[in-house]
Amino acid sequence: MAFSRWFFRVVAAPVVIFASSLQAQQYTFTNFDAPTGSNTAAYGINGSGQITGYYYDGGWHGFLRSSGGSTFTSFDAPGGYGSTFANGINDSGQIVGSYPYGTAGSGFLRSSDGSTFTNINDPSAFGSSNGGGFGTVAHGINKAGQIVGFYYTGNTVHGFLWKSDGTFTSFDDPSAIQTIAKGINSSGQITGSYSDSSGKYHGFLRSSDGSTFTNFDHPSAGPSGTLGWGINDSGQIVGFYFDGSGIPRGFLRKSDGTFTNLDDPSATRGTEPIGINNSGQVVGLYVDAGGTHGFVTSLPPADVALFKGAAGRVKSGQNLTYGIGVVNFGPASASGVVVTDILPDGTTFVSAGWATASCISSGGGVTCTPPPPTQLTPCAFSSGTVSCSTGQLAPFTFANPTGAGIQVVVRVTAPTGSVIRNTATVAASNPDPNETNNVSSVSTTVTGSR
């Protein structure tokens, strides 16, 4: 059965049911404070939901909050003089930050078990080599242990990338007077902000090879500008801009460059999103009359659904093509969408790829046709399993009838008379209100060899 036909047949009916219920939904904010002290700021979150940041109780201390919030571990860098600032955490639990060291500031890398602190100091930093100034600030860390941050050279600031072999790479946005790097993802993309000659701040996205800088501004930013802060593996960036009154307002910038506002409802004096993980959870701080408080968001629900089709009969020795259609019935955009297909016995892998499907809405139904196989993005294949990461998927509506189409091709080796049953599943980072449509199976009977 052709991909375009089965996708039309199985998707059109559910859309009629769900389209009228698609509505925008906001993030859910969970606010928290350190058990002791005040002015809590959450700065980083990893894939398991561990959160790091700092708080004040007469001095500044770093903290590690467990994923459920049941434990709150305070820590200080050795010789931190009551000023330890934890800024980022990776999936291994390594934490980076800064603290006063000698006559200058030093970056640090805290091991996942908290037993060791390693100083991170750019050799060009004024202070680490010249006996004064502010030194180095380590701010973000990815899965590979690469660290980004910024360092001072007396009267200006530059970004840096540190690798585990101890090498530093300094960089500046081409439009910058000062460059401040804040976050790095697994592919090496870096985000942060820079100031121009007028003193206004702008966000930037540096490519993984450092060859391009994409600068951005929130459309509602006032004279003080926009600050990029954290980035995840999907290329989503969080940060904040200053409105016309100088109040910080949070945002999430999607990989396509569009913005979603992100403001804690308890904030009366501003919201500053700082970190984001691959599940789309965001951490940061908000300000009210009582001071600064931490927050963590949870994603709104998204009902991702998968439909699978194939020919009902195939000859042994021939190729068999499976068509998989993925849609998101909302209400929110789905992040981190992954389709998994464990190939059945009696088949060998030939190819797999995916693409955003081209859809047409007419007569109360939807027809979606993918591009030709040569235009598909390859899926991963390992140990008999196909895995396709389609990233973010917007809600399916008649005004925006989009989905993802996947084609998996196998060679049939099963003997005549066999029945091949293949099952595929889809999952997203969002909570899913209807997991019954996350799985789809199809059976094919094997006839005589060709």
C-alpha positions as CSV (number, residue, x, y, z in Angstrom):
1,M,0.0,0.0,0.0
2,A,1.4,3.4,-1.0
3,F,2.5,5.6,1.8
4,S,0.3,8.5,0.8
5,R,-2.8,6.3,0.8
6,W,-2.5,4.7,4.2
7,F,-1.4,8.0,5.8
8,F,-4.6,9.6,4.5
9,R,-6.8,6.8,5.5
10,V,-5.7,6.4,9.2
11,V,-5.0,10.1,9.9
12,A,-8.0,11.8,8.5
13,A,-10.6,10.3,10.8
14,P,-8.8,11.0,14.1
15,V,-8.1,14.6,13.1
16,V,-11.9,15.3,12.8
17,I,-12.3,14.1,16.3
18,F,-9.3,16.0,17.9
19,A,-9.1,19.2,15.8
20,S,-11.8,21.0,17.7
21,S,-10.1,20.4,21.0
22,L,-6.6,21.7,20.1
23,Q,-5.8,24.6,22.4
24,A,-2.6,26.4,23.5
25,Q,-1.4,25.4,26.9
26,Q,1.2,27.0,29.2
27,Y,4.1,25.5,31.0
28,T,3.5,24.4,34.6
29,F,5.9,26.1,37.0
30,T,7.1,24.5,40.2
31,N,8.7,27.1,42.5
32,F,11.2,26.3,45.2
33,D,13.7,27.8,47.7
34,A,16.7,26.4,49.5
35,P,15.7,24.9,52.8
36,T,17.8,27.5,54.6
37,G,18.8,31.0,53.5
38,S,17.2,33.1,50.8
39,N,17.6,34.3,47.2
40,T,17.6,30.9,45.4
41,A,18.6,30.8,41.8
42,A,18.3,27.7,39.6
43,Y,20.9,27.7,36.8
44,G,21.2,24.2,35.3
45,I,19.1,21.0,34.8
46,N,20.3,17.7,33.3
47,G,18.4,14.9,31.7
48,S,17.5,13.1,34.9
49,G,16.0,16.4,36.3
50,Q,18.8,17.2,38.8
51,I,19.1,20.9,39.3
52,T,22.0,23.1,40.3
53,G,22.3,26.7,41.2
54,Y,23.1,28.8,44.3
55,Y,21.5,30.5,47.3
56,Y,22.4,33.0,50.0
57,D,22.6,32.7,53.8
58,G,25.1,35.4,54.6
59,G,27.3,33.9,51.9
60,W,26.6,32.3,48.5
61,H,26.6,28.5,48.3
62,G,26.1,26.0,45.4
63,F,23.4,23.4,45.6
64,L,22.3,20.2,43.9
65,R,18.6,19.4,44.0
66,S,17.5,15.9,43.3
67,S,15.1,15.3,40.4
68,G,12.1,15.0,42.6
69,G,13.1,17.7,44.9
70,S,13.3,15.4,47.9
71,T,17.0,16.2,48.7
72,F,18.9,19.4,48.6
73,T,22.7,19.2,48.8
74,S,24.7,22.3,49.6
75,F,28.4,22.6,48.6
76,D,31.3,25.1,48.5
77,A,34.4,25.2,46.3
78,P,37.5,24.9,48.5
79,G,38.6,28.4,49.3
80,G,35.4,29.8,48.0
81,Y,35.2,32.5,50.7
82,G,31.4,32.1,51.0
83,S,30.9,32.8,47.3
84,T,30.3,29.6,45.3
85,F,28.2,30.0,42.2
86,A,27.1,26.8,40.5
87,N,26.0,27.5,36.9
88,G,25.6,24.3,34.9
89,I,25.2,20.5,35.1
90,N,25.5,17.7,32.6
91,D,23.9,14.2,32.5
92,S,26.8,12.7,34.4
93,G,26.2,15.1,37.3
94,Q,29.3,17.1,36.7
95,I,28.8,20.8,37.8
96,V,30.6,23.9,36.6
97,G,30.6,27.3,38.2
98,S,32.9,30.0,39.6
99,Y,34.3,31.3,43.0
100,P,36.8,33.8,44.2
101,Y,40.3,32.5,44.0
102,G,43.3,34.4,45.2
103,T,43.0,37.9,43.7
104,A,40.7,36.9,40.9
105,G,37.7,34.7,40.1
106,S,38.2,31.1,39.0
107,G,36.0,28.7,37.2
108,F,35.5,25.2,38.6
109,L,34.5,21.7,37.6
110,R,32.9,19.6,40.4
111,S,33.0,15.9,39.9
112,S,29.7,14.0,39.9
113,D,30.3,12.5,43.4
114,G,31.4,15.9,44.7
115,S,34.8,14.6,45.8
116,T,37.0,16.8,43.6
117,F,37.0,20.4,42.3
118,T,39.2,21.3,39.3
119,N,40.0,24.9,38.6
120,I,39.2,26.1,35.1
121,N,41.1,29.2,34.2
122,D,41.6,30.6,30.7
123,P,45.3,31.4,30.3
124,S,44.4,34.8,28.7
125,A,42.2,35.9,31.6
126,F,43.3,39.0,33.4
127,G,43.7,37.9,37.0
128,S,44.8,34.3,36.5
129,S,48.0,35.4,34.9
130,N,48.3,39.1,35.8
131,G,47.5,39.1,39.5
132,G,44.2,40.9,39.5
133,G,40.8,41.4,37.8
134,F,37.9,39.0,37.7
135,G,39.4,35.9,36.0
136,T,37.3,33.1,34.5
137,V,33.6,32.1,34.8
138,A,32.7,28.5,33.8
139,H,29.0,28.4,32.8
140,G,27.8,25.5,30.7
141,I,28.9,21.9,30.3
142,N,27.7,19.2,27.8
143,K,27.7,15.4,27.9
144,A,31.3,15.2,26.5
145,G,32.5,17.4,29.4
146,Q,33.1,20.4,27.1
147,I,32.8,23.6,29.1
148,V,31.9,27.1,27.9
149,G,32.0,30.4,29.7
150,F,33.8,33.8,29.6
151,Y,36.9,35.4,30.9
152,Y,38.0,39.0,31.6
153,T,41.0,40.8,30.1
154,G,40.9,43.9,32.1
155,N,38.3,46.0,30.4
156,T,36.5,43.5,28.2
157,V,35.0,40.0,28.1
158,H,35.5,37.1,25.7
159,G,33.9,33.7,25.3
160,F,35.8,30.4,25.6
161,L,35.4,26.7,24.9
162,W,37.3,24.3,27.2
163,K,37.9,20.6,26.3
164,S,38.8,17.8,28.6
165,D,42.3,17.7,27.3
166,G,42.8,21.1,28.9
167,T,42.8,23.2,25.7
168,F,41.0,26.6,25.6
169,T,39.5,28.1,22.4
170,S,38.7,31.8,22.8
171,F,36.1,33.4,20.5
172,D,34.1,36.5,20.0
173,D,30.9,37.3,18.1
174,P,31.9,39.3,15.0
175,S,29.5,42.1,16.1
176,A,30.7,42.1,19.7
177,I,32.4,44.5,22.0
178,Q,32.0,41.9,24.7
179,T,31.1,38.2,24.3
180,I,29.5,36.1,27.1
181,A,29.1,32.3,26.4
182,K,26.6,30.6,28.6
183,G,25.4,27.2,27.2
184,I,26.6,24.3,25.0
185,N,24.8,21.3,23.7
186,S,26.0,17.8,22.7
187,S,26.7,18.8,19.1
188,G,28.8,21.7,20.3
189,Q,26.4,24.5,19.5
190,I,27.0,27.4,21.9
191,T,24.6,30.2,23.0
192,G,25.1,33.3,25.0
193,S,25.0,37.1,24.5
194,Y,27.2,39.9,23.3
195,S,27.1,43.7,23.7
196,D,27.5,46.1,20.8
197,S,29.1,49.5,20.8
198,S,25.9,51.1,22.2
199,G,25.9,48.7,25.2
200,K,22.8,46.8,24.1
201,Y,22.8,43.0,24.5
202,H,21.9,40.5,21.8
203,G,21.7,36.7,21.8
204,F,23.8,34.5,19.7
205,L,24.0,30.9,18.5
206,R,27.5,29.8,17.5
207,S,27.7,26.8,15.2
208,S,29.5,23.6,16.4
209,D,32.5,24.3,14.2
210,G,32.6,28.0,15.1
211,S,32.3,29.1,11.5
212,T,29.0,31.0,11.9
213,F,27.2,33.2,14.4
214,T,23.5,33.6,14.3
215,N,22.5,36.7,16.3
216,F,18.9,37.1,17.6
217,D,16.7,39.6,19.5
218,H,13.3,39.1,21.1
219,P,10.8,41.2,19.1
220,S,9.7,42.9,22.4
221,A,13.1,43.7,23.7
222,G,13.7,47.2,25.0
223,P,16.9,49.2,24.9
224,S,18.8,46.8,27.2
225,G,18.3,44.0,24.8
226,T,18.2,40.1,24.8
227,L,20.3,37.5,26.6
228,G,20.7,33.9,25.4
229,W,21.5,31.5,28.2
230,G,20.8,27.8,27.9
231,I,20.6,25.4,24.9
232,N,19.5,21.7,24.5
233,D,20.3,19.1,21.9
234,S,17.2,20.1,19.8
235,G,18.6,23.6,19.5
236,Q,16.0,25.2,21.8
237,I,17.4,28.2,23.6
238,V,16.1,29.8,26.8
239,G,17.0,33.3,28.1
240,F,15.4,36.6,28.8
241,Y,15.0,40.1,27.4
242,F,14.4,43.4,29.1
243,D,11.2,45.1,28.3
244,G,10.7,48.8,27.9
245,S,10.7,49.2,31.7
246,G,13.8,47.2,32.2
247,I,12.0,44.2,33.7
248,P,13.4,40.8,32.6
249,R,11.0,38.6,30.7
250,G,11.6,35.0,29.9
251,F,11.5,33.3,26.5
252,L,12.1,30.0,24.7
253,R,13.5,30.3,21.2
254,K,12.7,27.3,19.0
255,S,15.2,25.9,16.5
256,D,13.3,27.6,13.7
257,G,14.0,31.0,15.4
258,T,10.4,31.6,16.7
259,F,9.9,32.8,20.3
260,T,7.6,31.6,23.1
261,N,7.2,33.8,26.1
262,L,8.1,32.1,29.4
263,D,7.1,34.0,32.6
264,D,6.6,32.6,36.0
265,P,3.1,33.5,37.2
266,S,4.4,34.3,40.7
267,A,6.9,36.9,39.4
268,T,6.2,40.5,40.1
269,R,9.6,41.8,39.2
270,G,10.8,39.6,36.4
271,T,11.6,36.0,35.2
272,E,15.0,34.7,34.0
273,P,15.0,31.2,32.4
274,I,18.6,30.0,32.6
275,G,18.8,26.2,31.7
276,I,17.0,23.7,29.6
277,N,17.4,19.9,29.2
278,N,16.6,17.6,26.4
279,S,13.1,16.9,27.7
280,G,12.4,20.6,27.4
281,Q,12.3,21.3,31.2
282,V,13.4,24.8,32.0
283,V,15.0,26.1,35.2
284,G,15.7,29.7,36.2
285,L,14.7,32.3,38.7
286,Y,11.9,34.8,39.3
287,V,11.8,37.9,41.5
288,D,9.0,39.1,43.8
289,A,8.8,41.4,46.7
290,G,10.4,38.8,48.9
291,G,13.5,38.3,46.8
292,T,14.7,35.7,44.3
293,H,13.3,32.2,43.9
294,G,14.1,29.1,41.8
295,F,11.7,27.5,39.4
296,V,11.5,24.4,37.2
297,T,8.9,23.9,34.5
298,S,7.2,20.8,33.2
299,L,6.2,20.5,29.6
300,P,2.5,20.7,28.7
301,P,0.9,17.5,27.3
302,A,1.2,16.4,23.7
303,D,-0.7,13.5,22.2
304,V,1.7,12.0,19.7
305,A,0.2,9.2,17.6
306,L,1.7,6.7,15.2
307,F,0.2,4.8,12.3
308,K,1.9,2.0,10.4
309,G,1.2,0.4,7.0
310,A,2.6,-2.1,4.6
311,A,1.6,-4.5,1.8
312,G,-0.6,-7.4,2.9
313,R,1.4,-9.9,0.9
314,V,5.1,-10.1,-0.2
315,K,7.2,-12.8,-1.9
316,S,10.2,-14.2,-0.1
317,G,13.4,-12.6,-1.3
318,Q,11.7,-9.3,-2.2
319,N,11.9,-5.9,-0.5
320,L,9.0,-4.8,1.8
321,T,8.4,-1.2,2.5
322,Y,6.8,-0.1,5.8
323,G,5.2,3.4,5.9
324,I,5.0,5.1,9.3
325,G,3.1,8.3,9.9
326,V,3.5,10.4,13.1
327,V,1.2,13.2,14.1
328,N,0.8,15.3,17.2
329,F,-2.8,15.9,18.3
330,G,-1.7,18.5,20.8
331,P,-2.6,20.5,22.7
332,A,1.1,21.6,22.8
333,S,4.1,21.1,20.5
334,A,5.8,17.8,21.1
335,S,9.6,17.8,21.8
336,G,12.1,15.1,21.4
337,V,9.9,12.9,19.2
338,V,11.5,9.5,18.6
339,V,10.1,6.6,16.6
340,T,11.4,3.1,17.4
341,D,10.9,0.1,15.1
342,I,12.3,-3.3,16.1
343,L,12.5,-5.3,12.8
344,P,10.8,-8.7,12.9
345,D,12.5,-12.0,12.4
346,G,12.7,-13.1,8.8
347,T,13.8,-9.7,7.5
348,T,17.1,-7.9,7.0
349,F,17.5,-4.1,7.1
350,V,17.9,-2.2,3.8
351,S,17.2,1.4,4.6
352,A,15.2,3.9,6.7
353,G,14.6,7.6,6.5
354,W,12.1,10.2,7.6
355,A,10.9,13.6,6.5
356,T,8.3,16.2,7.3
357,A,5.3,15.2,5.2
358,S,3.6,17.6,2.8
359,C,-0.1,17.7,3.7
360,I,-3.3,19.0,2.0
361,S,-6.6,19.6,3.8
362,S,-9.7,19.2,1.7
363,G,-13.3,17.8,2.0
364,G,-12.9,17.2,5.7
365,G,-9.9,15.0,5.3
366,V,-6.1,15.2,5.1
367,T,-3.8,13.7,2.5
368,C,-0.1,13.6,3.3
369,T,2.6,12.7,0.8
370,P,6.3,12.5,1.8
371,P,9.1,13.6,-0.6
372,P,10.9,10.9,-2.6
373,P,13.3,8.5,-0.7
374,T,16.3,10.5,-2.0
375,Q,15.2,13.5,0.1
376,L,14.7,11.5,3.4
377,T,16.8,12.1,6.5
378,P,18.5,8.8,7.4
379,C,17.4,7.1,10.6
380,A,19.7,5.2,12.9
381,F,19.9,1.4,12.8
382,S,21.6,-0.8,15.4
383,S,21.2,-4.3,16.6
384,G,18.0,-4.9,14.7
385,T,16.3,-1.6,15.7
386,V,15.5,1.4,13.7
387,S,15.4,4.7,15.6
388,C,14.2,8.0,14.0
389,S,14.5,11.2,15.9
390,T,12.1,13.7,14.3
391,G,12.7,16.4,16.9
392,Q,9.9,18.8,17.5
393,L,6.4,18.3,16.1
394,A,3.8,21.0,16.0
395,P,0.1,20.2,16.8
396,F,-1.8,18.9,13.8
397,T,-4.6,21.2,12.7
398,F,-6.4,21.9,9.4
399,A,-4.7,25.2,9.3
400,N,-1.3,23.6,9.9
401,P,-1.7,19.9,8.7
402,T,1.8,18.6,9.2
403,G,3.3,15.3,10.3
404,A,6.4,13.2,9.9
405,G,6.6,10.4,7.5
406,I,9.0,7.5,7.9
407,Q,9.9,4.8,5.3
408,V,11.6,1.5,6.5
409,V,12.7,-1.0,3.8
410,V,13.6,-4.6,4.6
411,R,14.5,-7.6,2.6
412,V,12.2,-10.6,3.4
413,T,14.0,-13.8,4.2
414,A,11.2,-15.6,5.9
415,P,9.9,-18.8,4.2
416,T,6.7,-19.1,2.2
417,G,3.6,-19.2,4.5
418,S,5.1,-17.1,7.2
419,V,3.4,-14.1,8.7
420,I,5.7,-11.2,9.5
421,R,4.4,-8.9,12.2
422,N,6.1,-5.5,12.7
423,T,5.4,-3.0,15.5
424,A,6.6,0.6,15.8
425,T,6.3,2.9,18.8
426,V,6.5,6.7,19.2
427,A,7.4,8.7,22.3
428,A,8.0,12.4,23.1
429,S,9.5,14.3,26.0
430,N,6.1,15.7,26.9
431,P,3.6,13.8,29.1
432,D,1.2,12.0,26.7
433,P,-2.5,12.0,27.7
434,N,-3.3,9.1,25.3
435,E,-0.6,6.5,25.1
436,T,-2.9,4.0,23.4
437,N,-2.2,5.5,20.0
438,N,1.6,5.4,20.5
439,V,1.9,1.9,19.1
440,S,0.9,0.5,15.7
441,S,1.5,-3.0,14.1
442,V,1.0,-4.5,10.7
443,S,1.1,-8.1,9.5
444,T,2.3,-9.3,6.1
445,T,1.9,-12.8,4.7
446,V,5.0,-14.2,2.8
447,T,4.1,-16.0,-0.5
448,G,6.2,-18.0,-2.8
449,S,9.7,-16.8,-3.6
450,R,10.1,-14.6,-6.7
